[in-house]
């Protein structure tokens, strides 16, 4: 007897396959980059000793990665729109894998920095197109949960980086922190070529003038601010910063007069998009500095090893990994405004709690407070990302996703500068860097002065996070673009189907 149960239409089955492939590979990509970021921080002291590198040079293995991803990500998303997101994403994975191998084989700190720069190009292509792939594969009513899996990938990656970093560096050597990326990258590229859906290339131009101006002003500002944090005030450092700021109005003028600008500033008139992007920038600026500050507190003032200090933060990452997908599904039902704002406020409360730690505080408070930040991050990231991508159209998924990641990377880079500059105001910057790297501690002596500096930086982070919360709430409820409103209720939603040539 023939079953009366209707079989799902082929299109629906294909759509589920596409969604699974996109979710799997974007999560793996995020996890891979997160592992690399955490492991590199833990391995810095060993790398510095093995390569006989100064602290001011070895720190650029982190900074060059942040700088290049911040400058390139917007155009990396545009490249996905121009040539197909799947192809550009796979290319990014391949470049990241090759850069990892080159980093592992680097014989000097200069070559390592160059390899990390190449790796950053791949990271930018992966980061910028992850959100675009999700937005194209999932209909608006299911995107929040999908973005929640990116939070899961980042949190699990950070945990693995913490757990593996100390073991690999101690037992195998720092070069293997890069070598572990190679088999993962090879498998991911193979799966991506086979599983990711093709998308129709869009007729958009590449804004060479805008990209050049933006890269130049960002490089000048970041280099000047980082040199200021490392070496203090000098005429040359101030000149770099002033020149960078001077290019800002030039960039804005050029973008407003270009038919297809790198950064369509007119989009920022959209209240939901503009305020959501700024909330993401301020959240990164205020929150990501906290990790550096806690590291300096635990290693420099409490005499913990880098691995022991990082393990105290694992509970927060773990809870964030679990909360992210669940909170993302809540965004799909209730909207992003309330959840994103509440998430930032939880982060601000946690940072305020961190600021009350003393030289003799019970270290058990660290993992307890980190649980609050885990819930906050699990609420904010999927909600804010969903709000941002709800204002994009299939034609601009890559551009908007790239802009989102660019602003977040800028916030991350400047948060590092902010943390070092404020926290080291009471002691020499060289000592502050040694504390961060775990090569010295300040138990006794000037430890009290350094704690005062850390608290001042944490208070500054609280203020910035409150500004981010205000921006998040002020955007109002998000409303999908007209094209998505039409297709969202159809039997086979257009955004959930891959765009085919």
VMD Tcl script that draws the C-alpha trace (Angstrom):
set ca {
  {0.00 0.00 0.00}
  {1.38 3.35 -1.00}
  {2.01 5.76 1.85}
  {-0.28 8.77 1.92}
  {2.39 10.92 3.62}
  {3.49 13.58 1.17}
  {7.16 13.62 0.29}
  {8.96 16.93 0.68}
  {9.44 18.82 -2.55}
  {12.94 18.60 -4.00}
  {13.42 22.34 -3.61}
  {12.77 22.11 0.13}
  {15.25 19.25 0.52}
  {17.85 21.14 -1.45}
  {17.28 24.22 0.69}
  {17.94 22.25 3.89}
  {21.14 20.85 2.40}
  {22.32 24.33 1.52}
  {21.51 25.65 4.98}
  {23.37 22.78 6.65}
  {26.44 23.25 4.44}
  {26.57 27.00 5.03}
  {26.07 26.64 8.78}
  {28.70 23.91 9.07}
  {31.42 25.67 7.09}
  {30.89 29.17 8.49}
  {30.95 27.74 12.03}
  {34.14 25.79 11.30}
  {35.72 28.88 9.75}
  {34.87 31.01 12.76}
  {36.11 28.30 15.14}
  {39.39 27.94 13.25}
  {40.16 31.66 13.31}
  {39.18 31.88 17.00}
  {41.51 29.00 17.92}
  {44.35 30.70 16.09}
  {43.76 34.04 17.80}
  {43.75 32.62 21.34}
  {46.67 30.25 20.82}
  {48.90 32.99 19.41}
  {48.38 35.13 22.51}
  {49.36 32.25 24.79}
  {52.43 31.41 22.70}
  {53.85 34.94 22.48}
  {56.46 34.55 25.27}
  {57.80 31.32 23.76}
  {57.83 32.82 20.26}
  {59.70 35.89 21.48}
  {62.40 33.79 23.16}
  {62.80 31.33 20.27}
  {63.06 34.05 17.62}
  {65.10 36.38 19.89}
  {62.54 39.10 19.18}
  {61.88 42.22 21.19}
  {58.49 42.66 22.84}
  {57.65 45.63 20.61}
  {58.26 43.49 17.49}
  {56.68 40.20 18.55}
  {53.46 41.97 19.50}
  {53.02 42.86 15.82}
  {52.26 39.20 15.11}
  {48.87 40.04 16.62}
  {48.56 43.66 15.57}
  {49.32 43.11 11.87}
  {46.55 40.55 11.70}
  {44.04 42.91 13.29}
  {45.13 45.85 11.15}
  {44.86 44.04 7.82}
  {41.52 42.41 8.59}
  {40.15 45.79 9.69}
  {41.29 47.47 6.47}
  {40.38 44.69 4.03}
  {37.14 43.22 5.33}
  {34.74 45.69 3.73}
  {36.17 45.12 0.27}
  {36.46 41.39 0.97}
  {32.69 41.36 1.31}
  {32.39 43.35 -1.91}
  {34.56 40.75 -3.67}
  {32.07 38.10 -2.56}
  {29.26 40.09 -4.16}
  {31.29 40.56 -7.35}
  {32.68 37.06 -7.92}
  {30.44 34.77 -5.87}
  {30.50 34.34 -2.12}
  {31.26 30.62 -2.07}
  {34.33 30.99 -4.27}
  {35.70 33.94 -2.32}
  {35.02 32.18 0.99}
  {36.87 29.05 -0.18}
  {39.74 31.19 -1.45}
  {39.93 32.85 1.96}
  {40.11 29.47 3.67}
  {42.92 28.39 1.32}
  {44.91 31.59 1.90}
  {44.45 31.29 5.66}
  {45.73 27.70 5.54}
  {48.78 28.61 3.43}
  {49.49 31.55 5.75}
  {49.33 29.20 8.72}
  {51.93 26.92 7.16}
  {54.18 29.88 6.34}
  {53.84 31.15 9.92}
  {54.85 27.78 11.32}
  {57.99 27.61 9.17}
  {59.04 31.24 9.78}
  {62.75 31.50 10.69}
  {62.55 35.08 11.97}
  {60.07 37.48 13.52}
  {60.03 39.60 10.34}
  {58.99 36.64 8.18}
  {56.47 35.58 10.83}
  {54.87 39.02 10.72}
  {54.72 38.86 6.92}
  {53.17 35.37 7.06}
  {50.60 36.58 9.56}
  {49.77 39.45 7.21}
  {49.12 36.94 4.41}
  {47.06 34.86 6.80}
  {45.03 37.96 7.65}
  {44.01 38.36 4.01}
  {42.45 34.91 4.16}
  {40.84 35.67 7.51}
  {39.26 38.82 6.07}
  {37.77 36.89 3.14}
  {36.36 34.27 5.51}
  {35.01 36.72 8.08}
  {33.47 39.13 5.59}
  {31.57 36.49 3.66}
  {30.38 34.33 6.57}
  {27.50 36.65 7.38}
  {26.66 37.08 3.69}
  {26.49 33.31 3.15}
  {24.15 32.92 6.11}
  {21.96 35.83 5.02}
  {21.65 34.36 1.51}
  {20.94 30.80 2.68}
  {18.52 31.44 5.56}
  {15.21 33.31 5.43}
  {14.89 36.30 7.79}
  {12.81 34.39 10.34}
  {15.61 31.81 10.91}
  {18.75 33.92 10.65}
  {19.06 34.70 14.35}
  {19.66 31.07 15.28}
  {22.13 30.70 12.41}
  {24.12 33.70 13.61}
  {23.99 32.18 17.07}
  {26.07 29.28 15.74}
  {28.79 31.75 14.80}
  {28.90 32.72 18.49}
  {29.10 29.00 19.26}
  {32.01 28.58 16.85}
  {33.91 31.56 18.23}
  {33.40 30.54 21.86}
  {34.37 26.90 21.30}
  {37.36 28.03 19.28}
  {38.51 30.32 22.08}
  {38.15 27.48 24.59}
  {40.11 25.07 22.40}
  {42.77 27.72 21.90}
  {43.14 28.12 25.65}
  {43.19 24.40 26.36}
  {45.46 23.46 23.46}
  {47.71 26.48 23.49}
  {49.64 25.68 26.65}
  {49.88 21.95 25.87}
  {51.01 22.36 22.26}
  {53.48 25.14 23.05}
  {54.98 23.16 25.95}
  {55.02 19.67 24.43}
  {55.46 20.29 20.69}
  {56.63 23.87 20.27}
  {54.96 27.10 19.19}
  {55.20 26.29 15.47}
  {52.55 23.59 15.85}
  {49.94 26.16 16.89}
  {49.96 27.10 13.21}
  {50.48 23.63 11.80}
  {47.24 22.35 13.36}
  {45.35 24.67 10.99}
  {46.65 22.87 7.90}
  {44.60 19.61 8.00}
  {41.49 21.51 9.13}
  {41.90 24.02 6.32}
  {42.46 21.37 3.66}
  {39.31 19.48 4.68}
  {37.27 22.69 4.93}
  {38.30 23.87 1.46}
  {37.42 20.46 0.03}
  {34.00 20.51 1.69}
  {33.43 24.11 0.64}
  {34.15 23.38 -3.02}
  {31.71 20.49 -2.88}
  {28.93 21.79 -0.64}
  {28.67 25.59 -0.70}
  {26.05 26.92 -3.10}
  {27.07 29.05 -6.05}
  {25.77 32.60 -6.12}
  {25.15 34.92 -9.01}
  {27.96 37.50 -9.31}
  {26.64 41.01 -8.86}
  {27.48 43.91 -11.16}
  {29.23 46.06 -8.59}
  {32.49 47.92 -8.98}
  {35.62 47.89 -6.87}
  {36.31 51.30 -5.37}
  {40.10 51.49 -5.67}
  {40.30 55.14 -4.58}
  {38.09 54.60 -1.55}
  {39.90 51.41 -0.59}
  {43.28 53.13 -0.86}
  {42.20 56.12 1.23}
  {40.51 53.96 3.85}
  {43.50 51.62 4.15}
  {45.88 54.57 4.41}
  {43.93 56.45 7.08}
  {43.36 53.29 9.11}
  {47.01 52.26 8.87}
  {48.22 55.73 9.88}
  {45.82 55.98 12.82}
  {46.49 52.49 14.10}
  {50.25 52.68 13.63}
  {50.44 56.05 15.34}
  {48.24 54.98 18.24}
  {50.11 51.71 18.71}
  {53.49 53.45 18.62}
  {52.08 55.93 21.13}
  {51.06 53.09 23.41}
  {54.40 51.29 23.08}
  {56.90 54.13 23.11}
  {54.98 57.12 24.45}
  {54.37 60.55 22.94}
  {56.70 61.82 20.23}
  {56.41 64.32 17.40}
  {56.48 61.54 14.79}
  {53.78 59.47 16.51}
  {51.50 62.49 16.79}
  {52.16 63.32 13.13}
  {50.99 59.84 12.02}
  {47.77 60.25 14.00}
  {47.09 63.77 12.73}
  {47.71 62.70 9.13}
  {45.34 59.77 9.58}
  {42.58 62.03 10.89}
  {43.23 64.48 8.05}
  {42.41 61.74 5.53}
  {38.98 61.08 7.09}
  {37.17 64.04 5.41}
  {39.00 63.27 2.16}
  {37.71 59.70 2.30}
  {34.15 60.85 3.09}
  {34.21 63.35 0.23}
  {35.48 60.74 -2.22}
  {32.88 58.17 -1.14}
  {29.97 60.58 -1.48}
  {31.00 61.43 -5.05}
  {31.58 57.83 -6.21}
  {28.84 55.96 -8.03}
  {29.73 52.62 -6.41}
  {31.62 53.52 -3.22}
  {33.53 51.06 -1.09}
  {31.49 52.26 1.88}
  {28.06 53.60 0.99}
  {27.79 56.24 3.70}
  {24.23 56.97 2.62}
  {23.22 53.60 4.07}
  {24.02 54.94 7.51}
  {20.96 57.15 7.22}
  {19.04 53.94 7.82}
  {18.54 54.19 11.57}
  {18.52 50.46 12.30}
  {21.61 49.75 10.20}
  {23.63 52.78 11.31}
  {22.94 52.41 15.03}
  {23.47 48.63 14.93}
  {26.84 49.05 13.24}
  {27.91 51.69 15.76}
  {26.71 49.50 18.64}
  {28.95 46.71 17.33}
  {31.92 49.09 17.05}
  {31.51 50.43 20.59}
  {30.90 46.96 22.02}
  {34.17 45.70 20.54}
  {36.02 48.81 21.68}
  {34.74 48.57 25.23}
  {34.55 44.83 25.84}
  {37.50 43.23 24.05}
  {39.98 45.40 25.97}
  {38.79 43.66 29.13}
  {40.49 40.39 28.14}
  {43.86 42.14 27.91}
  {43.31 43.87 31.24}
  {42.32 40.65 33.03}
  {45.35 38.92 31.57}
  {47.62 41.63 32.96}
  {45.86 41.50 36.32}
  {46.07 37.72 36.68}
  {49.63 37.33 35.39}
  {51.20 40.54 36.61}
  {49.47 41.05 39.94}
  {48.38 37.54 40.93}
  {51.43 35.69 39.58}
  {49.52 33.17 37.43}
  {50.88 31.55 34.30}
  {49.30 32.52 30.97}
  {47.54 29.14 30.77}
  {46.22 29.29 34.35}
  {45.01 32.84 33.82}
  {43.18 31.92 30.62}
  {41.55 28.83 32.14}
  {39.69 31.05 34.60}
  {37.86 32.59 31.64}
  {36.79 29.27 30.10}
  {33.39 29.08 31.89}
  {32.29 32.32 30.24}
  {33.30 31.14 26.78}
  {31.60 27.79 27.37}
  {28.33 29.36 28.48}
  {28.46 31.80 25.57}
  {28.82 28.85 23.19}
  {25.72 27.20 24.65}
  {23.64 30.35 24.93}
  {24.39 31.76 21.45}
  {22.24 29.46 19.25}
  {19.39 29.44 21.80}
  {19.36 33.23 22.08}
  {19.53 33.45 18.30}
  {16.25 31.55 18.05}
  {14.74 34.03 20.53}
  {15.82 36.85 18.22}
  {13.90 35.23 15.38}
  {10.72 35.40 17.50}
  {11.11 38.61 19.51}
  {13.41 40.85 17.50}
  {16.93 42.07 18.18}
  {16.56 45.36 20.03}
  {15.83 44.16 23.57}
  {18.13 41.12 23.55}
  {21.10 42.98 22.08}
  {20.76 45.87 24.52}
  {20.33 43.56 27.51}
  {23.41 41.63 26.41}
  {25.57 44.76 26.40}
  {24.25 45.83 29.79}
  {25.17 42.42 31.23}
  {28.69 42.89 29.88}
  {28.89 46.33 31.48}
  {27.79 44.91 34.85}
  {30.43 42.18 34.59}
  {33.19 44.65 33.72}
  {32.16 46.81 36.67}
  {32.45 43.72 38.88}
  {35.93 43.01 37.50}
  {36.96 46.55 38.40}
  {36.33 45.81 42.09}
  {38.97 43.06 42.25}
  {41.87 43.74 44.60}
  {45.35 42.30 45.11}
  {43.90 39.70 47.50}
  {40.46 38.99 45.97}
  {39.28 35.39 45.75}
  {40.17 34.21 42.23}
  {36.93 32.23 42.10}
  {35.16 35.49 41.31}
  {36.76 35.51 37.84}
  {34.95 32.43 36.42}
  {31.73 33.47 38.18}
  {31.79 36.93 36.59}
  {32.79 35.42 33.26}
  {29.49 33.51 33.25}
  {27.69 36.85 33.15}
  {29.77 37.97 30.18}
  {29.06 34.63 28.49}
  {25.31 35.21 28.69}
  {25.76 38.80 27.55}
  {27.82 37.89 24.50}
  {25.44 35.04 23.66}
  {22.61 37.58 23.61}
  {24.31 40.49 21.85}
  {26.15 38.96 18.90}
  {23.35 36.99 17.19}
  {20.84 39.78 17.90}
  {22.99 42.61 16.59}
  {24.16 40.63 13.55}
  {20.57 39.76 12.69}
  {19.50 43.39 12.95}
  {22.33 44.47 10.65}
  {21.72 41.84 7.99}
  {17.96 42.47 8.08}
  {18.69 45.80 6.41}
  {20.73 44.29 3.58}
  {19.42 43.03 0.26}
  {20.76 39.98 -1.61}
  {22.79 42.38 -3.74}
  {24.51 43.95 -0.72}
  {24.84 41.00 1.67}
  {28.62 40.89 1.24}
  {29.09 44.65 1.48}
  {27.04 45.01 4.67}
  {28.56 41.90 6.26}
  {32.04 43.18 5.45}
  {31.27 46.57 6.95}
  {30.01 44.90 10.13}
  {33.20 42.90 10.57}
  {35.41 45.87 9.62}
  {33.97 48.06 12.37}
  {34.27 45.21 14.87}
  {37.93 44.67 13.91}
  {38.64 48.39 14.26}
  {37.11 48.28 17.73}
  {39.21 45.23 18.62}
  {42.43 46.88 17.47}
  {41.76 50.16 19.24}
  {40.64 48.34 22.39}
  {44.13 46.87 22.68}
  {45.66 50.33 22.37}
  {43.20 51.71 24.91}
  {43.92 48.97 27.44}
  {47.69 49.33 27.23}
  {47.68 53.13 27.22}
  {45.41 53.60 30.24}
  {46.59 50.65 32.32}
  {50.28 51.46 31.83}
  {49.95 55.14 32.70}
  {51.33 54.44 36.19}
  {54.23 52.19 35.11}
  {56.56 51.95 32.13}
  {55.05 50.59 28.92}
  {57.85 48.06 28.60}
  {56.91 46.57 31.96}
  {53.23 46.59 30.95}
  {54.03 44.55 27.85}
  {56.14 42.12 29.85}
  {53.22 41.66 32.22}
  {50.87 41.01 29.32}
  {53.24 38.45 27.83}
  {53.72 36.76 31.19}
  {57.48 37.35 31.32}
  {57.35 39.31 34.57}
  {55.00 40.08 37.45}
  {54.44 42.95 39.81}
  {53.64 41.10 43.03}
  {54.39 43.72 45.65}
  {56.26 46.91 44.82}
  {54.39 48.97 42.23}
  {51.58 46.42 41.92}
  {49.13 48.75 43.67}
  {49.83 51.51 41.17}
  {49.33 49.15 38.27}
  {46.02 47.93 39.74}
  {44.87 51.56 39.85}
  {45.64 51.86 36.15}
  {43.77 48.65 35.34}
  {40.73 49.85 37.27}
  {40.76 53.15 35.39}
  {40.81 51.27 32.09}
  {37.94 49.02 33.23}
  {35.88 52.04 34.25}
  {36.52 53.45 30.78}
  {35.29 50.19 29.26}
  {32.08 50.40 31.30}
  {31.39 53.90 29.95}
  {31.98 52.75 26.37}
  {29.69 49.73 26.84}
  {26.93 51.95 28.21}
  {27.27 54.10 25.09}
  {26.97 50.91 23.01}
  {23.81 49.94 24.91}
  {22.32 53.38 24.27}
  {23.03 53.05 20.55}
  {21.59 49.54 20.50}
  {18.33 50.64 22.08}
  {18.05 53.87 20.09}
  {17.94 52.09 16.73}
  {14.36 51.02 17.36}
  {12.78 47.74 16.16}
  {14.26 46.40 12.95}
  {12.09 46.02 9.85}
  {13.18 43.73 7.00}
  {13.81 45.26 3.60}
  {10.87 45.29 1.22}
  {12.32 42.47 -0.88}
  {12.51 40.24 2.17}
  {9.04 41.14 3.38}
  {7.64 39.94 0.07}
  {9.57 36.69 -0.06}
  {9.44 35.79 3.61}
  {5.89 34.56 3.39}
  {6.24 32.64 0.14}
  {6.22 28.89 0.02}
  {9.85 28.80 -1.09}
  {11.48 31.97 0.28}
  {13.94 33.48 -2.12}
  {16.59 34.36 0.49}
  {16.75 30.73 1.64}
  {17.52 29.45 -1.83}
  {21.01 29.75 -3.31}
  {21.36 32.18 -6.15}
  {22.29 30.15 -9.20}
  {23.94 31.46 -12.35}
}
mol new
graphics top color blue
foreach p $ca { graphics top sphere $p radius 0.5 }
foreach p [lrange $ca 0 end-1] q [lrange $ca 1 end] { graphics top cylinder $p $q radius 0.2 }
display resetview
